[in-house]
Amino acid sequence: MRINEIVNEFGFSDQSHLNKFFKKHRNVSLTGYRKAKKFTPGGNFQW
């Protein structure tokens, strides 16, 4: 799913608000999350 689709689906006013929300609640940026998920065996994010 693309980030702009997530923004629209959950009613954020723009991508920066989603990024701030995600970083606050997950302590990792969306970019960091996607990179970690991409490079983790099986595609599962490891906390």
Secondary structure, DSSP 8 states (H G I E B T S, - for coil): --HHHHHHHHT-SSHHHHHHHHHHHHSS-HHHHHHHHHHSGGG----
